[in-house]
Amino acid sequence: MARRPRGGDGAVKRSSASAASSSVQPDKPVRIKITSVGPQASGKSCLIKRFCESRFVSKYISTIGVDYGVKPHTVEGQQVRVNFWDLSGHPDFFEVRNEFYKDTQGLVLVYDASDANSFEDVAAYLQEARKFGVKSVPGVLCANKVDLRRQVSEDEGREFAAAHGFEYFETSAASGANVTEVFEHVFSAVVKSMRT
């Protein structure tokens, strides 16, 4: 995943989602914006790294504000350039996160299944995303770290996802379980929404 430094104001210029949707052609890459959000230390960055680089970094390094990367991909015959916006879950970055929700086309909401507090907090992150511009976009709820001892049941996660119109996935960035499936699902849903 290529990383680009932020400019002085922290913004990266890109075309709007509506402009991208009018030019969907299989032979021409389109940009899609995928935003990951959730409580601190839930494994958002590790899921993206596992998908983009097929590797897992066990040492915890907190995201400072926002991490951004681009990965070319093909979805149902359509070339896409996936723009990943990985937003820090730390409360200190509330103001920073709110600047980056605009134009999100797919949302990956993540919590740590081995931490009951993480699950309790995930609703606040979804509410924040919706408040600052993420309305009716394809989204998934990831119960991450299912390779560890659970504090949150699968039923609890599925119930939350269903109540909010999200698909539910149980993932492990450490083992790679369901990581590809999560992102393929989101990309496919975004591309389909752009074609309608």
Number of C-alpha atoms within 10 A of each C-alpha: 16 9 11 11 11 12 9 7 6 13 11 12 7 11 10 15 17 10 10 15 19 11 13 18 13 14 10 11 18 20 23 25 22 23 25 24 26 29 25 19 20 25 26 27 24 23 31 23 18 20 22 17 11 13 16 18 12 9 6 10 10 13 17 14 17 16 17 17 17 19 16 15 15 15 17 11 10 17 19 22 16 20 20 21 23 24 27 25 26 16 11 11 15 15 10 16 22 15 12 20 24 16 19 24 26 26 27 23 26 30 29 28 27 20 18 14 14 21 23 12 14 22 17 13 17 19 12 17 23 14 12 14 15 21 15 12 18 24 27 23 27 31 27 28 23 22 16 13 10 15 15 20 13 15 9 10 20 18 12 17 19 12 9 13 14 20 18 20 21 20 26 24 26 20 14 18 19 18 24 16 14 22 19 17 16 21 25 17 17 22 23 14 13 19 11 7
